[in-house]
Amino acid sequence: EGPNVFCYNATITACERGQQWSKALELLSRMSEREVKPDIISFNATIDACEKGQEWQAALHLFWSLPAHVPNQISFNSTISACQRGARWQTAVHLLRLLKADVSSAPNDISYTSAMSSCVRGQE
């Protein structure tokens, strides 16, 4: 038997901490190939790896690919932060609005700070 979702999540998290965003994406893709179903932790860790690697487009793509997994506050915050790094203030504000409308999550200080920072960066 091969690695399970917990093994993949731990490895993706290690990639995120080691700023290896492309490896994290590769591992997430490999999960499906190996018939290991990614969970919200798998997606959040990969989005976070992309954010830290300043790959806002990849983070946003992953976020929008979450229909089977309801995005949570971590998903929103990591994606808003990725947009902030990419100076995509309109997208960051849109995500903040979606988070505010989400009945299962709510914005926190990280959500607001990242969105505000993206607006500042967008004006530079």
C-alpha positions in Angstrom: 0.0 0.0 0.0 1.3 3.5 -0.9 1.2 6.7 1.0 -2.1 7.9 2.3 -3.6 11.4 2.5 -1.8 12.1 5.8 1.6 11.3 4.3 0.9 13.5 1.3 -0.3 16.4 3.5 2.8 16.2 5.7 5.0 16.2 2.6 3.1 19.1 1.0 3.4 21.0 4.2 7.2 20.4 4.3 7.4 21.7 0.7 5.5 24.8 1.7 7.9 25.4 4.6 10.8 24.8 2.3 9.4 27.2 -0.3 9.1 24.4 -2.9 5.7 25.4 -4.4 6.2 23.5 -7.6 6.9 20.2 -5.7 3.7 20.9 -3.6 1.7 21.2 -6.8 3.3 18.1 -8.2 2.4 16.1 -5.0 -1.2 17.3 -5.1 -1.5 16.2 -8.7 0.1 12.9 -7.9 -2.5 12.2 -5.2 -5.2 12.0 -7.8 -3.1 9.8 -10.0 -2.5 7.4 -7.1 -6.2 7.5 -6.2 -5.6 9.2 -2.9 -8.3 11.8 -2.4 -6.9 15.2 -1.4 -8.7 16.9 1.5 -9.0 20.6 2.4 -5.6 20.3 4.2 -4.0 19.1 1.0 -5.4 22.1 -0.9 -4.7 24.7 1.8 -1.1 23.6 2.2 -0.6 23.7 -1.5 -2.2 27.2 -1.8 0.0 28.3 1.1 3.1 27.0 -0.7 2.1 28.9 -3.9 1.5 32.0 -1.8 4.9 31.8 -0.2 6.5 31.2 -3.6 4.7 34.3 -4.9 2.7 32.2 -7.4 -0.6 34.0 -7.0 -2.0 32.6 -10.2 -1.4 29.0 -9.1 -2.9 29.8 -5.7 -6.0 31.4 -7.2 -6.4 28.5 -9.6 -6.3 26.0 -6.7 -8.8 28.1 -4.7 -11.3 28.1 -7.6 -10.9 24.4 -8.0 -12.2 23.7 -4.5 -15.9 23.0 -5.3 -15.8 19.5 -3.8 -14.0 20.9 -0.8 -15.7 23.9 0.8 -13.0 26.6 1.2 -12.4 27.5 4.8 -10.9 30.6 6.4 -7.4 29.3 5.8 -8.2 28.8 2.1 -9.4 32.3 1.8 -6.6 33.9 3.8 -3.8 32.1 1.9 -5.4 33.1 -1.4 -6.0 36.7 -0.3 -2.4 36.8 0.8 -1.2 35.4 -2.5 -3.2 38.1 -4.3 -1.6 40.7 -2.1 1.9 39.5 -3.1 0.8 39.6 -6.7 -0.6 43.2 -6.4 -4.1 41.9 -7.4 -6.1 44.1 -5.0 -9.4 43.7 -6.9 -9.3 39.9 -6.5 -8.2 40.1 -2.9 -11.2 42.4 -2.1 -13.5 40.1 -4.0 -12.3 37.2 -2.0 -12.7 39.1 1.2 -16.3 39.9 0.2 -16.9 36.2 -0.5 -15.5 35.3 2.9 -17.7 37.8 4.6 -20.8 36.2 2.9 -19.7 32.7 3.8 -21.9 31.3 6.5 -19.3 28.7 7.6 -16.3 31.1 7.9 -15.7 34.6 8.9 -12.9 37.1 8.1 -10.2 37.6 10.8 -7.4 40.0 11.3 -5.3 38.2 8.7 -8.1 38.4 6.1 -8.5 42.2 6.6 -4.8 43.0 6.8 -3.9 41.0 3.6 -6.8 42.6 1.7 -5.8 46.1 2.9 -2.1 45.5 2.1 -3.1 44.4 -1.4 -5.0 47.7 -1.9 -1.9 49.6 -0.8 0.3 47.6 -3.1 -2.1 48.0 -6.0 -1.7 51.8 -5.6 2.1 51.7 -5.9 
